[in-house]
Amino acid sequence: MEQHTKLAFHETMDTHELINFKTICLMKSKLMQGICFDNDLKALMEKDVQQSIEDLKELKSLYEGARTHIS
Protein backbone atom coordinates (compact mmCIF):
# COMPACT_ATOMS: atom_id res chain seq x y z
CA MET A 1 0.00 0.00 0.00
CA GLU A 2 1.32 3.42 -0.92
CA GLN A 3 1.83 5.76 2.04
CA HIS A 4 1.07 9.46 1.75
CA THR A 5 2.70 11.98 4.06
CA LYS A 6 -0.49 13.81 5.03
CA LEU A 7 -4.16 12.90 5.08
CA ALA A 8 -6.77 15.34 3.89
CA PHE A 9 -9.00 16.76 6.63
CA HIS A 10 -11.95 14.52 5.71
CA GLU A 11 -9.65 11.48 5.62
CA THR A 12 -8.36 12.38 9.07
CA MET A 13 -11.91 12.54 10.39
CA ASP A 14 -12.91 9.28 8.69
CA THR A 15 -9.82 7.51 10.03
CA HIS A 16 -10.55 8.78 13.54
CA GLU A 17 -14.12 7.48 13.30
CA LEU A 18 -12.91 4.09 12.07
CA ILE A 19 -10.44 3.85 14.95
CA ASN A 20 -13.22 4.62 17.43
CA PHE A 21 -15.56 2.08 15.84
CA LYS A 22 -12.95 -0.71 15.73
CA THR A 23 -11.97 0.01 19.35
CA ILE A 24 -15.59 -0.36 20.47
CA CYS A 25 -15.95 -3.60 18.48
CA LEU A 26 -12.76 -4.93 20.04
CA MET A 27 -13.94 -4.11 23.56
CA LYS A 28 -17.35 -5.70 22.99
CA SER A 29 -15.89 -8.93 21.62
CA LYS A 30 -13.34 -9.13 24.42
CA LEU A 31 -15.95 -8.52 27.13
CA MET A 32 -18.51 -10.91 25.62
CA GLN A 33 -15.95 -13.73 25.68
CA GLY A 34 -16.13 -13.65 29.47
CA ILE A 35 -19.84 -14.43 29.57
CA CYS A 36 -20.01 -16.79 26.59
CA PHE A 37 -20.29 -20.53 27.25
CA ASP A 38 -20.31 -21.72 23.62
CA ASN A 39 -16.74 -22.61 22.65
CA ASP A 40 -17.36 -22.11 18.92
CA LEU A 41 -18.76 -18.63 19.51
CA LYS A 42 -15.92 -17.83 21.91
CA ALA A 43 -13.38 -18.88 19.27
CA LEU A 44 -15.11 -16.71 16.68
CA MET A 45 -14.99 -13.73 19.04
CA GLU A 46 -11.28 -14.34 19.70
CA LYS A 47 -10.68 -14.36 15.95
CA ASP A 48 -12.55 -11.03 15.75
CA VAL A 49 -10.39 -9.64 18.58
CA GLN A 50 -7.18 -10.60 16.80
CA GLN A 51 -8.40 -9.16 13.48
CA SER A 52 -9.48 -5.93 15.19
CA ILE A 53 -6.03 -5.57 16.75
CA GLU A 54 -4.42 -5.91 13.32
CA ASP A 55 -6.90 -3.44 11.83
CA LEU A 56 -6.18 -0.92 14.57
CA LYS A 57 -2.44 -1.20 13.98
CA GLU A 58 -2.97 -0.44 10.31
CA LEU A 59 -5.31 2.46 11.05
CA LYS A 60 -2.84 3.86 13.57
CA SER A 61 -0.12 3.91 10.92
CA LEU A 62 -2.47 5.81 8.61
CA TYR A 63 -3.47 8.21 11.36
CA GLU A 64 0.16 9.25 11.87
CA GLY A 65 -0.27 11.28 8.67
CA ALA A 66 -3.31 13.09 10.05
CA ARG A 67 -3.65 16.83 9.85
CA THR A 68 -4.46 18.33 13.19
CA HIS A 69 -4.28 22.00 12.27
CA ILE A 70 -4.48 24.21 9.19
CA SER A 71 -1.08 25.11 7.81
PAPA-369241 format. One record per atom (N, C-alpha, C, O, CB): residue in three letters; x negated, y negated, z. Coordinates in steps of 0.05 Angstrom, whole numbers, padded with zeros to 5 digits, always signed. Last residue first. Glycine has a CB too. Layout:
// PAPA-369241
AlaXYZ
...
// end
This chain:
// PAPA-369241
Ser+00048-00490+00161
Ser+00022-00502+00156
Ser+00018-00510+00128
Ser-00003-00521+00120
Ser-00001-00484+00165
Ile+00092-00473+00211
Ile+00090-00484+00184
Ile+00062-00497+00182
Ile+00054-00514+00198
Ile+00112-00505+00178
His+00082-00411+00247
His+00086-00440+00245
His+00082-00450+00216
His+00069-00436+00200
His+00066-00455+00265
Thr+00076-00358+00240
Thr+00089-00367+00264
Thr+00093-00397+00265
Thr+00106-00406+00284
Thr+00074-00357+00288
Arg+00076-00308+00193
Arg+00073-00337+00197
Arg+00089-00344+00222
Arg+00112-00338+00224
Arg+00083-00352+00172
Ala+00042-00245+00198
Ala+00066-00262+00201
Ala+00059-00291+00204
Ala+00038-00298+00216
Ala+00083-00253+00225
Gly+00006-00205+00194
Gly+00005-00226+00173
Gly+00029-00245+00175
Gly+00034-00260+00156
Gly+00005-00213+00146
Glu+00021-00170+00232
Glu-00003-00185+00237
Glu-00007-00207+00217
Glu-00021-00227+00222
Glu-00028-00167+00237
Tyr+00062-00140+00212
Tyr+00069-00164+00227
Tyr+00045-00181+00234
Tyr+00047-00205+00241
Tyr+00084-00156+00253
Leu+00038-00096+00190
Leu+00049-00116+00172
Leu+00054-00143+00187
Leu+00050-00164+00175
Leu+00076-00106+00160
Ser+00024-00069+00237
Ser+00002-00078+00218
Ser+00013-00099+00198
Ser-00002-00117+00191
Ser-00009-00054+00204
Lys+00075-00060+00256
Lys+00057-00077+00271
Lys+00034-00087+00253
Lys+00027-00110+00255
Lys+00045-00062+00296
Leu+00094-00023+00220
Leu+00106-00049+00221
Leu+00088-00069+00236
Leu+00087-00093+00228
Leu+00134-00047+00235
Glu+00060+00021+00233
Glu+00059+00009+00206
Glu+00071-00019+00206
Glu+00060-00038+00194
Glu+00074+00026+00186
Lys+00077+00030+00285
Lys+00049+00024+00280
Lys+00046+00010+00253
Lys+00031-00009+00250
Lys+00032+00050+00280
Leu+00131+00043+00277
Leu+00124+00018+00291
Leu+00094+00011+00287
Leu+00088-00013+00286
Leu+00129+00022+00321
Asp+00126+00092+00250
Asp+00138+00069+00237
Asp+00130+00043+00250
Asp+00124+00023+00237
Asp+00169+00072+00236
Glu+00104+00123+00291
Glu+00088+00118+00266
Glu+00099+00094+00251
Glu+00084+00078+00241
Glu+00089+00143+00248
Ile+00147+00121+00327
Ile+00121+00111+00335
Ile+00103+00105+00311
Ile+00090+00084+00310
Ile+00106+00132+00353
Ser+00186+00147+00296
Ser+00190+00119+00304
Ser+00163+00106+00312
Ser+00158+00083+00306
Ser+00210+00116+00326
Gln+00166+00199+00294
Gln+00168+00183+00270
Gln+00171+00154+00276
Gln+00160+00137+00261
Gln+00192+00193+00253
Gln+00170+00212+00349
Gln+00144+00212+00336
Gln+00144+00196+00310
Gln+00125+00181+00304
Gln+00134+00240+00330
Val+00226+00209+00355
Val+00208+00193+00372
Val+00181+00190+00358
Val+00170+00168+00356
Val+00205+00205+00400
Asp+00243+00249+00320
Asp+00251+00221+00315
Asp+00233+00202+00331
Asp+00225+00181+00320
Asp+00280+00216+00323
Lys+00223+00293+00346
Lys+00214+00287+00319
Lys+00220+00258+00312
Lys+00203+00244+00300
Lys+00227+00306+00298
Glu+00255+00290+00391
Glu+00226+00287+00394
Glu+00213+00281+00367
Glu+00195+00264+00365
Glu+00213+00312+00406
Met+00305+00301+00369
Met+00300+00275+00381
Met+00270+00269+00384
Met+00261+00247+00381
Met+00314+00272+00408
Leu+00296+00354+00354
Leu+00302+00334+00334
Leu+00297+00306+00344
Leu+00286+00289+00330
Leu+00331+00337+00324
Ala+00290+00377+00404
Ala+00268+00378+00385
Ala+00271+00357+00363
Ala+00252+00344+00354
Ala+00265+00406+00373
Lys+00341+00369+00425
Lys+00318+00357+00438
Lys+00294+00356+00420
Lys+00280+00336+00419
Lys+00312+00372+00464
Leu+00370+00402+00390
Leu+00375+00373+00390
Leu+00352+00358+00403
Leu+00344+00337+00394
Leu+00401+00366+00405
Asp+00349+00451+00406
Asp+00347+00442+00378
Asp+00351+00412+00376
Asp+00336+00398+00362
Asp+00368+00457+00361
Asn+00363+00453+00461
Asn+00335+00452+00453
Asn+00331+00443+00424
Asn+00311+00430+00418
Asn+00322+00479+00457
Asp+00409+00419+00497
Asp+00406+00434+00472
Asp+00378+00432+00462
Asp+00369+00409+00455
Asp+00427+00425+00451
Phe+00411+00383+00537
Phe+00406+00411+00545
Phe+00403+00429+00521
Phe+00395+00452+00524
Phe+00428+00421+00563
Cys+00392+00317+00552
Cys+00400+00336+00532
Cys+00392+00364+00540
Cys+00370+00369+00549
Cys+00388+00329+00504
Ile+00370+00279+00583
Ile+00397+00289+00591
Ile+00408+00309+00572
Ile+00431+00318+00574
Ile+00416+00266+00594
Gly+00321+00266+00561
Gly+00323+00273+00589
Gly+00349+00285+00598
Gly+00350+00299+00618
Gly+00317+00249+00606
Gln+00332+00249+00510
Gln+00319+00275+00514
Gln+00321+00285+00542
Gln+00323+00309+00547
Gln+00290+00273+00505
Met+00350+00197+00516
Met+00370+00218+00512
Met+00358+00246+00515
Met+00372+00265+00522
Met+00383+00215+00485
Leu+00302+00168+00519
Leu+00319+00170+00543
Leu+00339+00193+00540
Leu+00345+00207+00560
Leu+00334+00144+00547
Lys+00283+00174+00466
Lys+00267+00183+00488
Lys+00284+00187+00514
Lys+00280+00206+00528
Lys+00244+00162+00494
Ser+00325+00150+00437
Ser+00318+00179+00432
Ser+00302+00190+00456
Ser+00307+00212+00465
Ser+00302+00182+00406
Lys+00323+00097+00457
Lys+00347+00114+00460
Lys+00341+00144+00457
Lys+00350+00160+00472
Lys+00368+00106+00439
Met+00271+00081+00443
Met+00279+00082+00471
Met+00303+00100+00475
Met+00304+00116+00494
Met+00284+00054+00482
Leu+00275+00083+00387
Leu+00255+00099+00401
Leu+00263+00102+00430
Leu+00262+00124+00441
Leu+00227+00085+00399
Cys+00315+00044+00378
Cys+00319+00072+00370
Cys+00300+00091+00384
Cys+00308+00112+00394
Cys+00315+00075+00339
Ile+00287-00001+00396
Ile+00312+00007+00409
Ile+00318+00036+00403
Ile+00326+00052+00420
Ile+00335-00011+00401
Thr+00246-00003+00359
Thr+00239+00000+00387
Thr+00264+00010+00402
Thr+00261+00027+00420
Thr+00230-00027+00398
Lys+00273-00011+00311
Lys+00259+00014+00315
Lys+00251+00019+00344
Lys+00251+00042+00353
Lys+00234+00015+00297
Phe+00293-00064+00322
Phe+00311-00042+00317
Phe+00298-00015+00322
Phe+00309+00003+00335
Phe+00322-00043+00288
Asn+00245-00094+00327
Asn+00264-00092+00349
Asn+00283-00068+00346
Asn+00288-00054+00365
Asn+00281-00118+00350
Ile+00224-00086+00275
Ile+00209-00077+00299
Ile+00228-00074+00323
Ile+00226-00055+00338
Ile+00186-00097+00305
Leu+00263-00110+00244
Leu+00258-00082+00241
Leu+00243-00071+00266
Leu+00249-00049+00275
Leu+00242-00076+00216
Glu+00257-00164+00261
Glu+00282-00150+00266
Glu+00279-00119+00264
Glu+00291-00104+00279
Glu+00304-00159+00246
His+00205-00174+00242
His+00211-00176+00271
His+00237-00161+00278
His+00238-00146+00298
His+00213-00205+00279
Thr+00215-00169+00187
Thr+00196-00150+00201
Thr+00201-00150+00231
Thr+00201-00129+00243
Thr+00167-00157+00194
Asp+00249-00213+00179
Asp+00258-00186+00174
Asp+00241-00165+00188
Asp+00251-00145+00199
Asp+00258-00180+00144
Met+00214-00255+00193
Met+00238-00251+00208
Met+00249-00222+00204
Met+00257-00209+00223
Met+00260-00271+00200
Thr+00175-00248+00153
Thr+00167-00248+00181
Thr+00192-00242+00199
Thr+00191-00225+00217
Thr+00155-00275+00190
Glu+00205-00256+00108
Glu+00193-00230+00112
Glu+00184-00226+00141
Glu+00186-00205+00153
Glu+00169-00225+00094
His+00217-00310+00113
His+00239-00290+00114
His+00229-00262+00118
His+00242-00246+00131
His+00256-00292+00089
Phe+00165-00332+00108
Phe+00180-00335+00133
Phe+00203-00315+00135
Phe+00208-00304+00157
Phe+00191-00363+00134
Ala+00118-00284+00080
Ala+00135-00307+00078
Ala+00152-00309+00103
Ala+00154-00289+00118
Ala+00154-00305+00052
Leu+00055-00264+00109
Leu+00083-00258+00102
Leu+00098-00284+00098
Leu+00091-00304+00110
Leu+00097-00241+00123
Lys-00012-00263+00086
Lys+00010-00276+00101
Lys+00037-00267+00090
Lys+00041-00263+00067
Lys+00007-00307+00099
Thr-00043-00226+00058
Thr-00054-00240+00081
Thr-00032-00252+00098
Thr-00034-00252+00123
Thr-00074-00261+00073
His-00020-00161+00040
His-00021-00189+00035
His-00031-00203+00061
His-00026-00193+00083
His+00006-00200+00025
Gln-00040-00097+00018
Gln-00037-00115+00041
Gln-00039-00144+00032
Gln-00058-00151+00017
Gln-00057-00109+00063
Glu-00011-00044-00017
Glu-00026-00068-00018
Glu-00020-00086+00005
Glu+00004-00090+00012
Glu-00021-00083-00045
Met-00017+00023+00000
Met+00000+00000+00000
Met-00018-00025+00000
Met-00037-00026+00015
Met+00019+00000+00024
// end
